[in-house]
Amino acid sequence: MGWFGDIVVKKTAILWLRNDFRLKDNKALIEASKYDQLIPIFIWDENLCTEWKVDGASKWWLH
């Protein structure tokens, strides 16, 4: 045991997801997955959505 006793320090990555949900070749996701913990963040901006209107169940799923 060191100075901190039984305290375990975990490294956390925060991944900001934008319009890129690729899994196979997403460099940011690959790097973030090397950390002990991963916090994904996605912010829905209705002003950027021009093709399809997101409503009802889709908004609930994103919440």
DRENFIDO-893396 format. One record per atom (N, C-alpha, C, CB): residue number from 1; chain; atom name; x, y, z. Coordinates in pm, 1 decimal, padded with zeros to 6 digits. Glycine has a CB too. Example, Ala and Ser with C-alpha at 12.3 -4.5 7.8 and 13.67 -1.06 7.14 Angstrom:
<pts>
{k = 1, c = A, a = N, X = 01319.0, Y = -00569.0, Z = 00780.0} $
{k = 1, c = A, a = CA, X = 01230.0, Y = -00450.0, Z = 00780.0} $
{k = 1, c = A, a = C, X = 01320.0, Y = -00330.0, Z = 00780.0} $
{k = 1, c = A, a = CB, X = 01130.8, Y = -00447.3, Z = 00904.6} $
{k = 2, c = A, a = N, X = 01285.0, Y = -00225.0, Z = 00708.0} $
{k = 2, c = A, a = CA, X = 01367.0, Y = -00106.0, Z = 00714.0} $
{k = 2, c = A, a = C, X = 01290.0, Y = 00003.0, Z = 00787.0} $
{k = 2, c = A, a = CB, X = 01408.4, Y = -00059.8, Z = 00572.5} $
</pts>
This chain:
<pts>
{k = 1, c = A, a = N, X = 00083.8, Y = -00118.1, Z = 00000.0} $
{k = 1, c = A, a = CA, X = 00000.0, Y = 00000.0, Z = 00000.0} $
{k = 1, c = A, a = C, X = 00087.7, Y = 00123.7, Z = 00000.0} $
{k = 1, c = A, a = CB, X = -00095.0, Y = 00000.2, Z = 00120.8} $
{k = 2, c = A, a = N, X = 00044.3, Y = 00219.6, Z = -00075.7} $
{k = 2, c = A, a = CA, X = 00118.2, Y = 00344.7, Z = -00083.5} $
{k = 2, c = A, a = C, X = 00056.3, Y = 00450.5, Z = 00004.7} $
{k = 2, c = A, a = CB, X = 00124.5, Y = 00393.7, Z = -00226.5} $
{k = 3, c = A, a = N, X = 00085.7, Y = 00571.7, Z = -00026.5} $
{k = 3, c = A, a = CA, X = 00039.0, Y = 00687.8, Z = 00048.5} $
{k = 3, c = A, a = C, X = -00113.2, Y = 00693.6, Z = 00057.2} $
{k = 3, c = A, a = CB, X = 00091.5, Y = 00814.7, Z = -00014.9} $
{k = 4, c = A, a = N, X = -00181.3, Y = 00650.3, Z = -00047.9} $
{k = 4, c = A, a = CA, X = -00326.8, Y = 00661.4, Z = -00052.6} $
{k = 4, c = A, a = C, X = -00398.2, Y = 00538.9, Z = 00003.5} $
{k = 4, c = A, a = CB, X = -00371.1, Y = 00684.4, Z = -00194.0} $
{k = 5, c = A, a = N, X = -00327.8, Y = 00443.4, Z = 00054.8} $
{k = 5, c = A, a = CA, X = -00392.3, Y = 00326.3, Z = 00113.4} $
{k = 5, c = A, a = C, X = -00462.6, Y = 00242.5, Z = 00008.7} $
{k = 5, c = A, a = CB, X = -00490.9, Y = 00368.4, Z = 00219.8} $
{k = 6, c = A, a = N, X = -00591.7, Y = 00218.6, Z = 00029.5} $
{k = 6, c = A, a = CA, X = -00669.0, Y = 00133.2, Z = -00060.4} $
{k = 6, c = A, a = C, X = -00736.1, Y = 00210.5, Z = -00173.7} $
{k = 6, c = A, a = CB, X = -00773.5, Y = 00059.0, Z = 00018.0} $
{k = 7, c = A, a = N, X = -00708.6, Y = 00337.4, Z = -00188.5} $
{k = 7, c = A, a = CA, X = -00772.4, Y = 00417.7, Z = -00292.9} $
{k = 7, c = A, a = C, X = -00717.3, Y = 00377.4, Z = -00429.5} $
{k = 7, c = A, a = CB, X = -00750.2, Y = 00569.4, Z = -00267.6} $
{k = 8, c = A, a = N, X = -00808.1, Y = 00351.2, Z = -00521.7} $
{k = 8, c = A, a = CA, X = -00770.0, Y = 00316.7, Z = -00658.6} $
{k = 8, c = A, a = C, X = -00804.6, Y = 00435.8, Z = -00747.6} $
{k = 8, c = A, a = CB, X = -00842.5, Y = 00185.4, Z = -00707.9} $
{k = 9, c = A, a = N, X = -00706.0, Y = 00484.4, Z = -00818.9} $
{k = 9, c = A, a = CA, X = -00728.4, Y = 00597.4, Z = -00909.1} $
{k = 9, c = A, a = C, X = -00758.5, Y = 00541.8, Z = -01047.5} $
{k = 9, c = A, a = CB, X = -00604.6, Y = 00693.8, Z = -00912.7} $
{k = 10, c = A, a = N, X = -00873.9, Y = 00579.2, Z = -01101.3} $
{k = 10, c = A, a = CA, X = -00912.5, Y = 00535.8, Z = -01235.4} $
{k = 10, c = A, a = C, X = -00905.3, Y = 00655.1, Z = -01329.5} $
{k = 10, c = A, a = CB, X = -01055.2, Y = 00473.5, Z = -01235.7} $
{k = 11, c = A, a = N, X = -00856.0, Y = 00630.0, Z = -01448.1} $
{k = 11, c = A, a = CA, X = -00848.4, Y = 00735.3, Z = -01549.1} $
{k = 11, c = A, a = C, X = -00976.0, Y = 00732.7, Z = -01631.9} $
{k = 11, c = A, a = CB, X = -00722.8, Y = 00717.7, Z = -01639.9} $
{k = 12, c = A, a = N, X = -01033.8, Y = 00851.3, Z = -01651.1} $
{k = 12, c = A, a = CA, X = -01160.6, Y = 00863.6, Z = -01721.6} $
{k = 12, c = A, a = C, X = -01142.9, Y = 00945.5, Z = -01848.2} $
{k = 12, c = A, a = CB, X = -01266.7, Y = 00927.2, Z = -01631.4} $
{k = 13, c = A, a = N, X = -01200.6, Y = 00896.4, Z = -01956.6} $
{k = 13, c = A, a = CA, X = -01200.9, Y = 00969.3, Z = -02083.7} $
{k = 13, c = A, a = C, X = -01341.0, Y = 01022.0, Z = -02108.7} $
{k = 13, c = A, a = CB, X = -01153.8, Y = 00878.6, Z = -02201.7} $
{k = 14, c = A, a = N, X = -01349.6, Y = 01142.4, Z = -02161.7} $
{k = 14, c = A, a = CA, X = -01477.1, Y = 01199.4, Z = -02204.8} $
{k = 14, c = A, a = C, X = -01473.6, Y = 01204.3, Z = -02356.7} $
{k = 14, c = A, a = CB, X = -01502.2, Y = 01343.0, Z = -02142.3} $
{k = 15, c = A, a = N, X = -01571.4, Y = 01141.2, Z = -02419.7} $
{k = 15, c = A, a = CA, X = -01577.4, Y = 01134.4, Z = -02565.4} $
{k = 15, c = A, a = C, X = -01695.3, Y = 01216.5, Z = -02614.3} $
{k = 15, c = A, a = CB, X = -01588.7, Y = 00987.7, Z = -02614.3} $
{k = 16, c = A, a = N, X = -01666.3, Y = 01321.0, Z = -02689.6} $
{k = 16, c = A, a = CA, X = -01770.7, Y = 01407.6, Z = -02744.2} $
{k = 16, c = A, a = C, X = -01811.0, Y = 01352.2, Z = -02879.8} $
{k = 16, c = A, a = CB, X = -01722.2, Y = 01556.5, Z = -02755.9} $
{k = 17, c = A, a = N, X = -01931.5, Y = 01298.8, Z = -02887.5} $
{k = 17, c = A, a = CA, X = -01984.1, Y = 01243.5, Z = -03011.9} $
{k = 17, c = A, a = C, X = -02058.5, Y = 01352.3, Z = -03087.3} $
{k = 17, c = A, a = CB, X = -02076.8, Y = 01122.3, Z = -02984.6} $
{k = 18, c = A, a = N, X = -02029.5, Y = 01363.3, Z = -03213.0} $
{k = 18, c = A, a = CA, X = -02096.7, Y = 01463.7, Z = -03295.1} $
{k = 18, c = A, a = C, X = -02183.0, Y = 01390.7, Z = -03397.4} $
{k = 18, c = A, a = CB, X = -01993.6, Y = 01558.9, Z = -03365.5} $
{k = 19, c = A, a = N, X = -02148.6, Y = 01393.9, Z = -03522.3} $
{k = 19, c = A, a = CA, X = -02226.4, Y = 01323.0, Z = -03624.4} $
{k = 19, c = A, a = C, X = -02153.9, Y = 01198.0, Z = -03671.4} $
{k = 19, c = A, a = CB, X = -02254.9, Y = 01414.7, Z = -03743.7} $
{k = 20, c = A, a = N, X = -02059.4, Y = 01150.4, Z = -03594.0} $
{k = 20, c = A, a = CA, X = -01974.4, Y = 01040.3, Z = -03635.5} $
{k = 20, c = A, a = C, X = -01991.0, Y = 00923.1, Z = -03539.2} $
{k = 20, c = A, a = CB, X = -01826.9, Y = 01084.8, Z = -03642.6} $
{k = 21, c = A, a = N, X = -02076.4, Y = 00828.2, Z = -03576.2} $
{k = 21, c = A, a = CA, X = -02102.6, Y = 00714.3, Z = -03488.2} $
{k = 21, c = A, a = C, X = -02035.9, Y = 00586.0, Z = -03538.2} $
{k = 21, c = A, a = CB, X = -02252.6, Y = 00692.5, Z = -03475.1} $
{k = 22, c = A, a = N, X = -01934.4, Y = 00600.3, Z = -03624.3} $
{k = 22, c = A, a = CA, X = -01863.3, Y = 00482.2, Z = -03674.0} $
{k = 22, c = A, a = C, X = -01792.0, Y = 00413.4, Z = -03557.5} $
{k = 22, c = A, a = CB, X = -01761.4, Y = 00521.1, Z = -03785.8} $
{k = 23, c = A, a = N, X = -01787.9, Y = 00281.1, Z = -03560.5} $
{k = 23, c = A, a = CA, X = -01720.3, Y = 00206.1, Z = -03454.9} $
{k = 23, c = A, a = C, X = -01586.2, Y = 00149.2, Z = -03500.3} $
{k = 23, c = A, a = CB, X = -01809.4, Y = 00093.9, Z = -03406.4} $
{k = 24, c = A, a = N, X = -01576.9, Y = 00104.7, Z = -03623.5} $
{k = 24, c = A, a = CA, X = -01456.6, Y = 00035.4, Z = -03669.8} $
{k = 24, c = A, a = C, X = -01335.4, Y = 00126.3, Z = -03684.0} $
{k = 24, c = A, a = CB, X = -01484.0, Y = -00030.4, Z = -03801.1} $
{k = 25, c = A, a = N, X = -01353.8, Y = 00248.1, Z = -03733.8} $
{k = 25, c = A, a = CA, X = -01238.5, Y = 00333.8, Z = -03762.6} $
{k = 25, c = A, a = C, X = -01248.7, Y = 00471.7, Z = -03697.0} $
{k = 25, c = A, a = CB, X = -01223.4, Y = 00350.2, Z = -03912.2} $
{k = 26, c = A, a = N, X = -01318.4, Y = 00480.2, Z = -03585.3} $
{k = 26, c = A, a = CA, X = -01333.4, Y = 00606.4, Z = -03513.1} $
{k = 26, c = A, a = C, X = -01213.2, Y = 00623.1, Z = -03419.5} $
{k = 26, c = A, a = CB, X = -01468.7, Y = 00610.3, Z = -03432.9} $
{k = 27, c = A, a = N, X = -01116.7, Y = 00705.4, Z = -03460.8} $
{k = 27, c = A, a = CA, X = -00991.7, Y = 00720.0, Z = -03384.9} $
{k = 27, c = A, a = C, X = -01015.1, Y = 00770.0, Z = -03242.5} $
{k = 27, c = A, a = CB, X = -00898.0, Y = 00815.4, Z = -03457.2} $
{k = 28, c = A, a = N, X = -01107.5, Y = 00863.5, Z = -03226.1} $
{k = 28, c = A, a = CA, X = -01135.4, Y = 00916.9, Z = -03092.1} $
{k = 28, c = A, a = C, X = -01190.9, Y = 00807.7, Z = -03000.6} $
{k = 28, c = A, a = CB, X = -01234.9, Y = 01034.7, Z = -03100.4} $
{k = 29, c = A, a = N, X = -01280.2, Y = 00725.8, Z = -03052.5} $
{k = 29, c = A, a = CA, X = -01338.0, Y = 00616.4, Z = -02973.8} $
{k = 29, c = A, a = C, X = -01231.6, Y = 00512.2, Z = -02938.2} $
{k = 29, c = A, a = CB, X = -01453.3, Y = 00549.7, Z = -03051.2} $
{k = 30, c = A, a = N, X = -01145.1, Y = 00481.5, Z = -03032.8} $
{k = 30, c = A, a = CA, X = -01038.5, Y = 00384.1, Z = -03007.2} $
{k = 30, c = A, a = C, X = -00946.5, Y = 00433.6, Z = -02895.7} $
{k = 30, c = A, a = CB, X = -00957.0, Y = 00357.6, Z = -03135.8} $
{k = 31, c = A, a = N, X = -00907.4, Y = 00559.6, Z = -02900.5} $
{k = 31, c = A, a = CA, X = -00819.7, Y = 00615.1, Z = -02796.6} $
{k = 31, c = A, a = C, X = -00890.5, Y = 00621.5, Z = -02661.7} $
{k = 31, c = A, a = CB, X = -00771.3, Y = 00755.0, Z = -02836.7} $
{k = 32, c = A, a = N, X = -01017.4, Y = 00664.6, Z = -02661.4} $
{k = 32, c = A, a = CA, X = -01092.7, Y = 00676.2, Z = -02536.5} $
{k = 32, c = A, a = C, X = -01115.2, Y = 00539.9, Z = -02471.4} $
{k = 32, c = A, a = CB, X = -01226.8, Y = 00744.3, Z = -02562.2} $
{k = 33, c = A, a = N, X = -01124.7, Y = 00435.5, Z = -02552.4} $
{k = 33, c = A, a = CA, X = -01149.2, Y = 00301.5, Z = -02497.4} $
{k = 33, c = A, a = C, X = -01028.8, Y = 00246.7, Z = -02420.9} $
{k = 33, c = A, a = CB, X = -01185.9, Y = 00205.5, Z = -02609.4} $
{k = 34, c = A, a = N, X = -00915.2, Y = 00311.4, Z = -02429.4} $
{k = 34, c = A, a = CA, X = -00795.5, Y = 00268.5, Z = -02356.6} $
{k = 34, c = A, a = C, X = -00798.4, Y = 00311.0, Z = -02209.7} $
{k = 34, c = A, a = CB, X = -00671.0, Y = 00324.8, Z = -02423.5} $
{k = 35, c = A, a = N, X = -00892.6, Y = 00397.6, Z = -02172.8} $
{k = 35, c = A, a = CA, X = -00904.3, Y = 00445.2, Z = -02035.2} $
{k = 35, c = A, a = C, X = -00986.9, Y = 00347.8, Z = -01951.9} $
{k = 35, c = A, a = CB, X = -00967.6, Y = 00585.4, Z = -02031.6} $
{k = 36, c = A, a = N, X = -00979.6, Y = 00363.5, Z = -01819.9} $
{k = 36, c = A, a = CA, X = -01055.5, Y = 00276.7, Z = -01729.8} $
{k = 36, c = A, a = C, X = -01205.8, Y = 00299.5, Z = -01741.8} $
{k = 36, c = A, a = CB, X = -01011.5, Y = 00299.3, Z = -01586.1} $
{k = 37, c = A, a = N, X = -01244.2, Y = 00423.9, Z = -01760.3} $
{k = 37, c = A, a = CA, X = -01385.3, Y = 00460.4, Z = -01769.9} $
{k = 37, c = A, a = C, X = -01403.8, Y = 00551.5, Z = -01890.6} $
{k = 37, c = A, a = CB, X = -01434.8, Y = 00530.1, Z = -01639.2} $
{k = 38, c = A, a = N, X = -01522.8, Y = 00546.2, Z = -01950.2} $
{k = 38, c = A, a = CA, X = -01552.9, Y = 00628.5, Z = -02066.5} $
{k = 38, c = A, a = C, X = -01688.5, Y = 00694.6, Z = -02047.8} $
{k = 38, c = A, a = CB, X = -01550.4, Y = 00544.4, Z = -02196.3} $
{k = 39, c = A, a = N, X = -01692.0, Y = 00825.7, Z = -02062.0} $
{k = 39, c = A, a = CA, X = -01817.4, Y = 00900.3, Z = -02053.5} $
{k = 39, c = A, a = C, X = -01845.8, Y = 00957.4, Z = -02192.0} $
{k = 39, c = A, a = CB, X = -01810.1, Y = 01014.4, Z = -01944.6} $
{k = 40, c = A, a = N, X = -01943.8, Y = 00897.9, Z = -02263.9} $
{k = 40, c = A, a = CA, X = -01978.4, Y = 00952.9, Z = -02395.0} $
{k = 40, c = A, a = C, X = -02076.0, Y = 01069.1, Z = -02378.9} $
{k = 40, c = A, a = CB, X = -02039.3, Y = 00843.5, Z = -02486.0} $
{k = 41, c = A, a = N, X = -02056.1, Y = 01175.1, Z = -02456.1} $
{k = 41, c = A, a = CA, X = -02144.5, Y = 01291.7, Z = -02451.4} $
{k = 41, c = A, a = C, X = -02193.9, Y = 01321.0, Z = -02592.1} $
{k = 41, c = A, a = CB, X = -02071.5, Y = 01416.0, Z = -02391.2} $
{k = 42, c = A, a = N, X = -02325.0, Y = 01333.1, Z = -02605.4} $
{k = 42, c = A, a = CA, X = -02386.0, Y = 01369.0, Z = -02732.9} $
{k = 42, c = A, a = C, X = -02487.7, Y = 01478.5, Z = -02706.0} $
{k = 42, c = A, a = CB, X = -02452.7, Y = 01245.2, Z = -02802.1} $
{k = 43, c = A, a = N, X = -02477.7, Y = 01589.0, Z = -02777.6} $
{k = 43, c = A, a = CA, X = -02570.9, Y = 01700.6, Z = -02762.4} $
{k = 43, c = A, a = C, X = -02650.2, Y = 01713.4, Z = -02891.3} $
{k = 43, c = A, a = CB, X = -02496.0, Y = 01834.1, Z = -02728.6} $
{k = 44, c = A, a = N, X = -02780.9, Y = 01697.2, Z = -02880.4} $
{k = 44, c = A, a = CA, X = -02867.8, Y = 01706.5, Z = -02997.3} $
{k = 44, c = A, a = C, X = -02898.3, Y = 01852.8, Z = -03026.5} $
{k = 44, c = A, a = CB, X = -02998.6, Y = 01626.6, Z = -02975.5} $
{k = 45, c = A, a = N, X = -02869.9, Y = 01895.1, Z = -03146.6} $
{k = 45, c = A, a = CA, X = -02898.3, Y = 02032.0, Z = -03188.5} $
{k = 45, c = A, a = C, X = -03005.1, Y = 02027.5, Z = -03296.8} $
{k = 45, c = A, a = CB, X = -02769.2, Y = 02104.0, Z = -03239.7} $
{k = 46, c = A, a = N, X = -03127.3, Y = 02063.5, Z = -03261.5} $
{k = 46, c = A, a = CA, X = -03237.5, Y = 02058.4, Z = -03357.0} $
{k = 46, c = A, a = C, X = -03215.6, Y = 02151.0, Z = -03475.7} $
{k = 46, c = A, a = CB, X = -03367.1, Y = 02093.8, Z = -03288.3} $
{k = 47, c = A, a = N, X = -03134.9, Y = 02253.8, Z = -03459.4} $
{k = 47, c = A, a = CA, X = -03109.3, Y = 02346.9, Z = -03569.0} $
{k = 47, c = A, a = C, X = -03025.0, Y = 02284.4, Z = -03679.5} $
{k = 47, c = A, a = CB, X = -03040.5, Y = 02471.1, Z = -03516.4} $
{k = 48, c = A, a = N, X = -02950.5, Y = 02180.1, Z = -03648.7} $
{k = 48, c = A, a = CA, X = -02866.9, Y = 02115.1, Z = -03748.9} $
{k = 48, c = A, a = C, X = -02940.5, Y = 02005.2, Z = -03824.1} $
{k = 48, c = A, a = CB, X = -02744.0, Y = 02058.0, Z = -03683.8} $
{k = 49, c = A, a = N, X = -03052.7, Y = 01963.3, Z = -03772.9} $
{k = 49, c = A, a = CA, X = -03129.3, Y = 01855.2, Z = -03834.8} $
{k = 49, c = A, a = C, X = -03224.1, Y = 01914.9, Z = -03938.4} $
{k = 49, c = A, a = CB, X = -03208.4, Y = 01773.6, Z = -03727.6} $
{k = 50, c = A, a = N, X = -03192.0, Y = 01897.9, Z = -04064.7} $
{k = 50, c = A, a = CA, X = -03275.4, Y = 01956.4, Z = -04169.1} $
{k = 50, c = A, a = C, X = -03350.4, Y = 01851.6, Z = -04250.4} $
{k = 50, c = A, a = CB, X = -03190.7, Y = 02040.0, Z = -04260.9} $
{k = 51, c = A, a = N, X = -03297.8, Y = 01728.9, Z = -04259.5} $
{k = 51, c = A, a = CA, X = -03362.1, Y = 01626.6, Z = -04341.4} $
{k = 51, c = A, a = C, X = -03483.6, Y = 01564.7, Z = -04274.5} $
{k = 51, c = A, a = CB, X = -03263.4, Y = 01518.8, Z = -04374.8} $
{k = 52, c = A, a = N, X = -03467.2, Y = 01521.4, Z = -04148.4} $
{k = 52, c = A, a = CA, X = -03574.6, Y = 01451.8, Z = -04078.6} $
{k = 52, c = A, a = C, X = -03606.3, Y = 01522.1, Z = -03947.8} $
{k = 52, c = A, a = CB, X = -03536.8, Y = 01305.3, Z = -04053.0} $
{k = 53, c = A, a = N, X = -03732.8, Y = 01530.3, Z = -03918.4} $
{k = 53, c = A, a = CA, X = -03775.2, Y = 01587.3, Z = -03790.8} $
{k = 53, c = A, a = C, X = -03769.9, Y = 01476.6, Z = -03685.1} $
{k = 53, c = A, a = CB, X = -03919.7, Y = 01649.4, Z = -03801.1} $
{k = 54, c = A, a = N, X = -03704.5, Y = 01504.6, Z = -03576.0} $
{k = 54, c = A, a = CA, X = -03695.2, Y = 01407.8, Z = -03466.6} $
{k = 54, c = A, a = C, X = -03799.2, Y = 01446.1, Z = -03362.7} $
{k = 54, c = A, a = CB, X = -03550.6, Y = 01403.9, Z = -03404.0} $
{k = 55, c = A, a = N, X = -03886.6, Y = 01349.9, Z = -03329.8} $
{k = 55, c = A, a = CA, X = -03994.4, Y = 01379.2, Z = -03236.5} $
{k = 55, c = A, a = C, X = -04029.8, Y = 01251.8, Z = -03159.8} $
{k = 55, c = A, a = CB, X = -04118.7, Y = 01435.6, Z = -03311.0} $
{k = 56, c = A, a = N, X = -04108.2, Y = 01265.8, Z = -03057.7} $
{k = 56, c = A, a = CA, X = -04163.7, Y = 01153.5, Z = -02982.9} $
{k = 56, c = A, a = C, X = -04061.2, Y = 01054.2, Z = -02931.8} $
{k = 56, c = A, a = CB, X = -04260.4, Y = 01082.2, Z = -03067.2} $
{k = 57, c = A, a = N, X = -04074.5, Y = 00928.8, Z = -02978.1} $
{k = 57, c = A, a = CA, X = -03990.0, Y = 00819.5, Z = -02929.5} $
{k = 57, c = A, a = C, X = -03842.7, Y = 00843.3, Z = -02960.0} $
{k = 57, c = A, a = CB, X = -04034.4, Y = 00687.9, Z = -02990.9} $
{k = 58, c = A, a = N, X = -03814.2, Y = 00904.6, Z = -03073.3} $
{k = 58, c = A, a = CA, X = -03673.8, Y = 00931.2, Z = -03107.9} $
{k = 58, c = A, a = C, X = -03610.0, Y = 01027.0, Z = -03008.7} $
{k = 58, c = A, a = CB, X = -03663.3, Y = 00988.5, Z = -03249.6} $
{k = 59, c = A, a = N, X = -03682.7, Y = 01130.3, Z = -02967.4} $
{k = 59, c = A, a = CA, X = -03629.4, Y = 01223.6, Z = -02867.8} $
{k = 59, c = A, a = C, X = -03612.5, Y = 01153.9, Z = -02733.1} $
{k = 59, c = A, a = CB, X = -03722.0, Y = 01346.2, Z = -02853.2} $
{k = 60, c = A, a = N, X = -03706.5, Y = 01066.2, Z = -02697.2} $
{k = 60, c = A, a = CA, X = -03696.1, Y = 00993.7, Z = -02570.8} $
{k = 60, c = A, a = C, X = -03571.8, Y = 00906.4, Z = -02571.7} $
{k = 60, c = A, a = CB, X = -03822.2, Y = 00908.0, Z = -02545.7} $
{k = 61, c = A, a = N, X = -03545.1, Y = 00838.2, Z = -02683.5} $
{k = 61, c = A, a = CA, X = -03429.6, Y = 00750.0, Z = -02693.9} $
{k = 61, c = A, a = C, X = -03300.2, Y = 00828.9, Z = -02677.6} $
{k = 61, c = A, a = CB, X = -03430.3, Y = 00676.1, Z = -02828.1} $
{k = 62, c = A, a = N, X = -03294.0, Y = 00949.8, Z = -02732.1} $
{k = 62, c = A, a = CA, X = -03174.0, Y = 01032.2, Z = -02721.4} $
{k = 62, c = A, a = C, X = -03154.9, Y = 01087.3, Z = -02580.9} $
{k = 62, c = A, a = CB, X = -03180.1, Y = 01146.2, Z = -02820.7} $
{k = 63, c = A, a = N, X = -03261.2, Y = 01093.7, Z = -02502.5} $
{k = 63, c = A, a = CA, X = -03251.3, Y = 01146.1, Z = -02366.5} $
{k = 63, c = A, a = C, X = -03177.9, Y = 01047.6, Z = -02282.3} $
{k = 63, c = A, a = CB, X = -03389.1, Y = 01175.7, Z = -02306.8} $
</pts>
